[in-house]
Amino acid sequence: MRDIVILCVLKSRLPGSNMGGRLADLIDSWARNNPEPYLGLHWLPG
């Protein structure tokens, strides 16, 4: 059995040419606020 947390983000949350950097910032912020997320699908808020 594998434990998986899936984080989804809408492309509209990643404007401009720095999509990778913005995505990294969003994931970092989310991970700091959710240090022990439940298994399954998560959507970034907003």
CHARMM internal coordinates of N, CA and C (Angstrom, degrees):
IC EDIT
DIST 1 N 1 CA 1.4385
DIST 1 CA 1 C 1.5317
ANGL 1 N 1 CA 1 C 108.30
DIST 1 C 2 N 1.3200
ANGL 1 CA 1 C 2 N 115.75
DIHE 1 N 1 CA 1 C 2 N 145.35
DIST 2 N 2 CA 1.4601
ANGL 1 C 2 N 2 CA 121.48
DIHE 1 CA 1 C 2 N 2 CA 179.41
DIST 2 CA 2 C 1.5240
ANGL 2 N 2 CA 2 C 109.79
DIHE 1 C 2 N 2 CA 2 C -121.72
DIST 2 C 3 N 1.2931
ANGL 2 CA 2 C 3 N 114.78
DIHE 2 N 2 CA 2 C 3 N 143.60
DIST 3 N 3 CA 1.4586
ANGL 2 C 3 N 3 CA 121.15
DIHE 2 CA 2 C 3 N 3 CA 175.84
DIST 3 CA 3 C 1.5153
ANGL 3 N 3 CA 3 C 108.33
DIHE 2 C 3 N 3 CA 3 C -97.47
DIST 3 C 4 N 1.3344
ANGL 3 CA 3 C 4 N 116.93
DIHE 3 N 3 CA 3 C 4 N 122.69
DIST 4 N 4 CA 1.4629
ANGL 3 C 4 N 4 CA 120.78
DIHE 3 CA 3 C 4 N 4 CA -176.43
DIST 4 CA 4 C 1.5190
ANGL 4 N 4 CA 4 C 110.50
DIHE 3 C 4 N 4 CA 4 C -130.91
DIST 4 C 5 N 1.3118
ANGL 4 CA 4 C 5 N 114.35
DIHE 4 N 4 CA 4 C 5 N 131.55
DIST 5 N 5 CA 1.4564
ANGL 4 C 5 N 5 CA 122.51
DIHE 4 CA 4 C 5 N 5 CA 170.29
DIST 5 CA 5 C 1.5186
ANGL 5 N 5 CA 5 C 106.06
DIHE 4 C 5 N 5 CA 5 C -114.36
DIST 5 C 6 N 1.3270
ANGL 5 CA 5 C 6 N 116.74
DIHE 5 N 5 CA 5 C 6 N 125.11
DIST 6 N 6 CA 1.4628
ANGL 5 C 6 N 6 CA 121.86
DIHE 5 CA 5 C 6 N 6 CA -179.17
DIST 6 CA 6 C 1.5186
ANGL 6 N 6 CA 6 C 108.36
DIHE 5 C 6 N 6 CA 6 C -113.05
DIST 6 C 7 N 1.3101
ANGL 6 CA 6 C 7 N 116.06
DIHE 6 N 6 CA 6 C 7 N 126.07
DIST 7 N 7 CA 1.4569
ANGL 6 C 7 N 7 CA 121.73
DIHE 6 CA 6 C 7 N 7 CA -179.45
DIST 7 CA 7 C 1.5190
ANGL 7 N 7 CA 7 C 108.64
DIHE 6 C 7 N 7 CA 7 C -111.78
DIST 7 C 8 N 1.3339
ANGL 7 CA 7 C 8 N 116.37
DIHE 7 N 7 CA 7 C 8 N 122.21
DIST 8 N 8 CA 1.4581
ANGL 7 C 8 N 8 CA 122.12
DIHE 7 CA 7 C 8 N 8 CA -178.62
DIST 8 CA 8 C 1.5195
ANGL 8 N 8 CA 8 C 110.01
DIHE 7 C 8 N 8 CA 8 C -108.86
DIST 8 C 9 N 1.3184
ANGL 8 CA 8 C 9 N 115.62
DIHE 8 N 8 CA 8 C 9 N 144.28
DIST 9 N 9 CA 1.4568
ANGL 8 C 9 N 9 CA 121.10
DIHE 8 CA 8 C 9 N 9 CA 178.08
DIST 9 CA 9 C 1.5250
ANGL 9 N 9 CA 9 C 108.32
DIHE 8 C 9 N 9 CA 9 C -140.78
DIST 9 C 10 N 1.3128
ANGL 9 CA 9 C 10 N 116.20
DIHE 9 N 9 CA 9 C 10 N 138.01
DIST 10 N 10 CA 1.4609
ANGL 9 C 10 N 10 CA 120.21
DIHE 9 CA 9 C 10 N 10 CA 177.02
DIST 10 CA 10 C 1.5247
ANGL 10 N 10 CA 10 C 109.92
DIHE 9 C 10 N 10 CA 10 C -74.01
DIST 10 C 11 N 1.2991
ANGL 10 CA 10 C 11 N 116.41
DIHE 10 N 10 CA 10 C 11 N 141.52
DIST 11 N 11 CA 1.4560
ANGL 10 C 11 N 11 CA 121.46
DIHE 10 CA 10 C 11 N 11 CA 179.26
DIST 11 CA 11 C 1.5314
ANGL 11 N 11 CA 11 C 111.55
DIHE 10 C 11 N 11 CA 11 C -58.52
DIST 11 C 12 N 1.3123
ANGL 11 CA 11 C 12 N 116.89
DIHE 11 N 11 CA 11 C 12 N -29.29
DIST 12 N 12 CA 1.4660
ANGL 11 C 12 N 12 CA 120.88
DIHE 11 CA 11 C 12 N 12 CA 179.43
DIST 12 CA 12 C 1.5342
ANGL 12 N 12 CA 12 C 112.03
DIHE 11 C 12 N 12 CA 12 C -64.97
DIST 12 C 13 N 1.3377
ANGL 12 CA 12 C 13 N 117.46
DIHE 12 N 12 CA 12 C 13 N -17.73
DIST 13 N 13 CA 1.4663
ANGL 12 C 13 N 13 CA 121.34
DIHE 12 CA 12 C 13 N 13 CA 176.87
DIST 13 CA 13 C 1.5255
ANGL 13 N 13 CA 13 C 111.43
DIHE 12 C 13 N 13 CA 13 C -81.18
DIST 13 C 14 N 1.3421
ANGL 13 CA 13 C 14 N 117.26
DIHE 13 N 13 CA 13 C 14 N -2.95
DIST 14 N 14 CA 1.4584
ANGL 13 C 14 N 14 CA 122.15
DIHE 13 CA 13 C 14 N 14 CA -175.87
DIST 14 CA 14 C 1.5309
ANGL 14 N 14 CA 14 C 111.08
DIHE 13 C 14 N 14 CA 14 C -122.85
DIST 14 C 15 N 1.3424
ANGL 14 CA 14 C 15 N 117.45
DIHE 14 N 14 CA 14 C 15 N 60.99
DIST 15 N 15 CA 1.4608
ANGL 14 C 15 N 15 CA 119.66
DIHE 14 CA 14 C 15 N 15 CA -176.23
DIST 15 CA 15 C 1.5338
ANGL 15 N 15 CA 15 C 112.53
DIHE 14 C 15 N 15 CA 15 C -71.67
DIST 15 C 16 N 1.3089
ANGL 15 CA 15 C 16 N 114.71
DIHE 15 N 15 CA 15 C 16 N 158.59
DIST 16 N 16 CA 1.4615
ANGL 15 C 16 N 16 CA 120.85
DIHE 15 CA 15 C 16 N 16 CA 174.07
DIST 16 CA 16 C 1.5101
ANGL 16 N 16 CA 16 C 114.34
DIHE 15 C 16 N 16 CA 16 C 81.35
DIST 16 C 17 N 1.3000
ANGL 16 CA 16 C 17 N 114.72
DIHE 16 N 16 CA 16 C 17 N -167.86
DIST 17 N 17 CA 1.4661
ANGL 16 C 17 N 17 CA 120.83
DIHE 16 CA 16 C 17 N 17 CA -174.35
DIST 17 CA 17 C 1.5253
ANGL 17 N 17 CA 17 C 112.96
DIHE 16 C 17 N 17 CA 17 C -89.42
DIST 17 C 18 N 1.3204
ANGL 17 CA 17 C 18 N 118.43
DIHE 17 N 17 CA 17 C 18 N -10.27
DIST 18 N 18 CA 1.4682
ANGL 17 C 18 N 18 CA 120.89
DIHE 17 CA 17 C 18 N 18 CA -177.69
DIST 18 CA 18 C 1.5279
ANGL 18 N 18 CA 18 C 111.29
DIHE 17 C 18 N 18 CA 18 C -100.52
DIST 18 C 19 N 1.3270
ANGL 18 CA 18 C 19 N 116.35
DIHE 18 N 18 CA 18 C 19 N 52.33
DIST 19 N 19 CA 1.4609
ANGL 18 C 19 N 19 CA 120.36
DIHE 18 CA 18 C 19 N 19 CA -177.78
DIST 19 CA 19 C 1.5265
ANGL 19 N 19 CA 19 C 112.28
DIHE 18 C 19 N 19 CA 19 C -61.26
DIST 19 C 20 N 1.3200
ANGL 19 CA 19 C 20 N 116.96
DIHE 19 N 19 CA 19 C 20 N -42.37
DIST 20 N 20 CA 1.4598
ANGL 19 C 20 N 20 CA 120.97
DIHE 19 CA 19 C 20 N 20 CA -178.83
DIST 20 CA 20 C 1.5159
ANGL 20 N 20 CA 20 C 112.10
DIHE 19 C 20 N 20 CA 20 C -62.44
DIST 20 C 21 N 1.3222
ANGL 20 CA 20 C 21 N 116.35
DIHE 20 N 20 CA 20 C 21 N -44.63
DIST 21 N 21 CA 1.4583
ANGL 20 C 21 N 21 CA 120.89
DIHE 20 CA 20 C 21 N 21 CA 179.29
DIST 21 CA 21 C 1.5109
ANGL 21 N 21 CA 21 C 112.14
DIHE 20 C 21 N 21 CA 21 C -65.54
DIST 21 C 22 N 1.3242
ANGL 21 CA 21 C 22 N 116.43
DIHE 21 N 21 CA 21 C 22 N -42.46
DIST 22 N 22 CA 1.4634
ANGL 21 C 22 N 22 CA 121.09
DIHE 21 CA 21 C 22 N 22 CA 178.98
DIST 22 CA 22 C 1.5278
ANGL 22 N 22 CA 22 C 110.60
DIHE 21 C 22 N 22 CA 22 C -65.57
DIST 22 C 23 N 1.3288
ANGL 22 CA 22 C 23 N 116.72
DIHE 22 N 22 CA 22 C 23 N -41.88
DIST 23 N 23 CA 1.4634
ANGL 22 C 23 N 23 CA 120.73
DIHE 22 CA 22 C 23 N 23 CA 178.11
DIST 23 CA 23 C 1.5259
ANGL 23 N 23 CA 23 C 110.27
DIHE 22 C 23 N 23 CA 23 C -62.20
DIST 23 C 24 N 1.3269
ANGL 23 CA 23 C 24 N 117.19
DIHE 23 N 23 CA 23 C 24 N -43.58
DIST 24 N 24 CA 1.4659
ANGL 23 C 24 N 24 CA 120.79
DIHE 23 CA 23 C 24 N 24 CA 178.21
DIST 24 CA 24 C 1.5273
ANGL 24 N 24 CA 24 C 110.89
DIHE 23 C 24 N 24 CA 24 C -60.09
DIST 24 C 25 N 1.3337
ANGL 24 CA 24 C 25 N 117.32
DIHE 24 N 24 CA 24 C 25 N -42.20
DIST 25 N 25 CA 1.4617
ANGL 24 C 25 N 25 CA 121.09
DIHE 24 CA 24 C 25 N 25 CA 178.94
DIST 25 CA 25 C 1.5304
ANGL 25 N 25 CA 25 C 111.35
DIHE 24 C 25 N 25 CA 25 C -64.03
DIST 25 C 26 N 1.3391
ANGL 25 CA 25 C 26 N 117.17
DIHE 25 N 25 CA 25 C 26 N -42.94
DIST 26 N 26 CA 1.4568
ANGL 25 C 26 N 26 CA 121.25
DIHE 25 CA 25 C 26 N 26 CA 179.76
DIST 26 CA 26 C 1.5286
ANGL 26 N 26 CA 26 C 111.39
DIHE 25 C 26 N 26 CA 26 C -64.68
DIST 26 C 27 N 1.3198
ANGL 26 CA 26 C 27 N 117.02
DIHE 26 N 26 CA 26 C 27 N -43.24
DIST 27 N 27 CA 1.4623
ANGL 26 C 27 N 27 CA 120.89
DIHE 26 CA 26 C 27 N 27 CA 179.81
DIST 27 CA 27 C 1.5257
ANGL 27 N 27 CA 27 C 110.18
DIHE 26 C 27 N 27 CA 27 C -66.33
DIST 27 C 28 N 1.3268
ANGL 27 CA 27 C 28 N 117.14
DIHE 27 N 27 CA 27 C 28 N -42.09
DIST 28 N 28 CA 1.4628
ANGL 27 C 28 N 28 CA 120.89
DIHE 27 CA 27 C 28 N 28 CA 178.93
DIST 28 CA 28 C 1.5217
ANGL 28 N 28 CA 28 C 110.90
DIHE 27 C 28 N 28 CA 28 C -60.86
DIST 28 C 29 N 1.3117
ANGL 28 CA 28 C 29 N 116.74
DIHE 28 N 28 CA 28 C 29 N -46.44
DIST 29 N 29 CA 1.4624
ANGL 28 C 29 N 29 CA 121.15
DIHE 28 CA 28 C 29 N 29 CA 179.52
DIST 29 CA 29 C 1.5317
ANGL 29 N 29 CA 29 C 110.98
DIHE 28 C 29 N 29 CA 29 C -62.36
DIST 29 C 30 N 1.3206
ANGL 29 CA 29 C 30 N 116.12
DIHE 29 N 29 CA 29 C 30 N -44.52
DIST 30 N 30 CA 1.4624
ANGL 29 C 30 N 30 CA 120.70
DIHE 29 CA 29 C 30 N 30 CA 179.75
DIST 30 CA 30 C 1.5300
ANGL 30 N 30 CA 30 C 110.21
DIHE 29 C 30 N 30 CA 30 C -62.51
DIST 30 C 31 N 1.3278
ANGL 30 CA 30 C 31 N 117.21
DIHE 30 N 30 CA 30 C 31 N -44.14
DIST 31 N 31 CA 1.4626
ANGL 30 C 31 N 31 CA 121.19
DIHE 30 CA 30 C 31 N 31 CA -177.98
DIST 31 CA 31 C 1.5252
ANGL 31 N 31 CA 31 C 111.51
DIHE 30 C 31 N 31 CA 31 C -64.56
DIST 31 C 32 N 1.3254
ANGL 31 CA 31 C 32 N 117.05
DIHE 31 N 31 CA 31 C 32 N -36.62
DIST 32 N 32 CA 1.4706
ANGL 31 C 32 N 32 CA 120.07
DIHE 31 CA 31 C 32 N 32 CA 177.83
DIST 32 CA 32 C 1.5338
ANGL 32 N 32 CA 32 C 110.95
DIHE 31 C 32 N 32 CA 32 C -65.81
DIST 32 C 33 N 1.3222
ANGL 32 CA 32 C 33 N 116.87
DIHE 32 N 32 CA 32 C 33 N -34.92
DIST 33 N 33 CA 1.4636
ANGL 32 C 33 N 33 CA 121.39
DIHE 32 CA 32 C 33 N 33 CA -179.68
DIST 33 CA 33 C 1.5219
ANGL 33 N 33 CA 33 C 113.11
DIHE 32 C 33 N 33 CA 33 C -85.29
DIST 33 C 34 N 1.3241
ANGL 33 CA 33 C 34 N 117.69
DIHE 33 N 33 CA 33 C 34 N -11.97
DIST 34 N 34 CA 1.4695
ANGL 33 C 34 N 34 CA 122.90
DIHE 33 CA 33 C 34 N 34 CA -178.54
DIST 34 CA 34 C 1.5294
ANGL 34 N 34 CA 34 C 109.87
DIHE 33 C 34 N 34 CA 34 C -134.50
DIST 34 C 35 N 1.3340
ANGL 34 CA 34 C 35 N 117.64
DIHE 34 N 34 CA 34 C 35 N 66.89
DIST 35 N 35 CA 1.4653
ANGL 34 C 35 N 35 CA 119.66
DIHE 34 CA 34 C 35 N 35 CA -174.50
DIST 35 CA 35 C 1.5302
ANGL 35 N 35 CA 35 C 114.54
DIHE 34 C 35 N 35 CA 35 C -65.49
DIST 35 C 36 N 1.3304
ANGL 35 CA 35 C 36 N 117.19
DIHE 35 N 35 CA 35 C 36 N -22.86
DIST 36 N 36 CA 1.4642
ANGL 35 C 36 N 36 CA 120.79
DIHE 35 CA 35 C 36 N 36 CA 178.22
DIST 36 CA 36 C 1.5297
ANGL 36 N 36 CA 36 C 109.32
DIHE 35 C 36 N 36 CA 36 C -133.75
DIST 36 C 37 N 1.3385
ANGL 36 CA 36 C 37 N 117.29
DIHE 36 N 36 CA 36 C 37 N 70.57
DIST 37 N 37 CA 1.4681
ANGL 36 C 37 N 37 CA 120.02
DIHE 36 CA 36 C 37 N 37 CA -177.00
DIST 37 CA 37 C 1.5248
ANGL 37 N 37 CA 37 C 111.40
DIHE 36 C 37 N 37 CA 37 C -68.96
DIST 37 C 38 N 1.3248
ANGL 37 CA 37 C 38 N 114.98
DIHE 37 N 37 CA 37 C 38 N 152.21
DIST 38 N 38 CA 1.4606
ANGL 37 C 38 N 38 CA 119.01
DIHE 37 CA 37 C 38 N 38 CA 174.49
DIST 38 CA 38 C 1.5277
ANGL 38 N 38 CA 38 C 109.20
DIHE 37 C 38 N 38 CA 38 C -70.41
DIST 38 C 39 N 1.2957
ANGL 38 CA 38 C 39 N 116.94
DIHE 38 N 38 CA 38 C 39 N 156.43
DIST 39 N 39 CA 1.4560
ANGL 38 C 39 N 39 CA 121.57
DIHE 38 CA 38 C 39 N 39 CA 178.82
DIST 39 CA 39 C 1.5176
ANGL 39 N 39 CA 39 C 109.62
DIHE 38 C 39 N 39 CA 39 C -69.76
DIST 39 C 40 N 1.3110
ANGL 39 CA 39 C 40 N 116.40
DIHE 39 N 39 CA 39 C 40 N 141.82
DIST 40 N 40 CA 1.4520
ANGL 39 C 40 N 40 CA 120.89
DIHE 39 CA 39 C 40 N 40 CA 177.32
DIST 40 CA 40 C 1.5130
ANGL 40 N 40 CA 40 C 112.49
DIHE 39 C 40 N 40 CA 40 C 122.43
DIST 40 C 41 N 1.3148
ANGL 40 CA 40 C 41 N 114.46
DIHE 40 N 40 CA 40 C 41 N -159.83
DIST 41 N 41 CA 1.4572
ANGL 40 C 41 N 41 CA 123.10
DIHE 40 CA 40 C 41 N 41 CA -173.24
DIST 41 CA 41 C 1.5222
ANGL 41 N 41 CA 41 C 112.47
DIHE 40 C 41 N 41 CA 41 C -87.51
DIST 41 C 42 N 1.3215
ANGL 41 CA 41 C 42 N 115.74
DIHE 41 N 41 CA 41 C 42 N 134.20
DIST 42 N 42 CA 1.4654
ANGL 41 C 42 N 42 CA 123.25
DIHE 41 CA 41 C 42 N 42 CA 176.66
DIST 42 CA 42 C 1.5184
ANGL 42 N 42 CA 42 C 108.38
DIHE 41 C 42 N 42 CA 42 C -129.23
DIST 42 C 43 N 1.3222
ANGL 42 CA 42 C 43 N 116.53
DIHE 42 N 42 CA 42 C 43 N 141.18
DIST 43 N 43 CA 1.4622
ANGL 42 C 43 N 43 CA 122.20
DIHE 42 CA 42 C 43 N 43 CA 173.61
DIST 43 CA 43 C 1.5107
ANGL 43 N 43 CA 43 C 108.41
DIHE 42 C 43 N 43 CA 43 C -111.05
DIST 43 C 44 N 1.3252
ANGL 43 CA 43 C 44 N 116.97
DIHE 43 N 43 CA 43 C 44 N 136.36
DIST 44 N 44 CA 1.4499
ANGL 43 C 44 N 44 CA 119.06
DIHE 43 CA 43 C 44 N 44 CA 173.97
DIST 44 CA 44 C 1.5207
ANGL 44 N 44 CA 44 C 108.80
DIHE 43 C 44 N 44 CA 44 C -66.54
DIST 44 C 45 N 1.3292
ANGL 44 CA 44 C 45 N 118.02
DIHE 44 N 44 CA 44 C 45 N 135.64
DIST 45 N 45 CA 1.4664
ANGL 44 C 45 N 45 CA 119.88
DIHE 44 CA 44 C 45 N 45 CA -178.92
DIST 45 CA 45 C 1.5111
ANGL 45 N 45 CA 45 C 112.94
DIHE 44 C 45 N 45 CA 45 C -68.91
DIST 45 C 46 N 1.3171
ANGL 45 CA 45 C 46 N 114.87
DIHE 45 N 45 CA 45 C 46 N 158.45
DIST 46 N 46 CA 1.4609
ANGL 45 C 46 N 46 CA 122.09
DIHE 45 CA 45 C 46 N 46 CA 173.61
DIST 46 CA 46 C 1.4516
ANGL 46 N 46 CA 46 C 114.17
DIHE 45 C 46 N 46 CA 46 C 78.50
END
COOR INIT
IC SEED 1 N 1 CA 1 C
IC BUILD
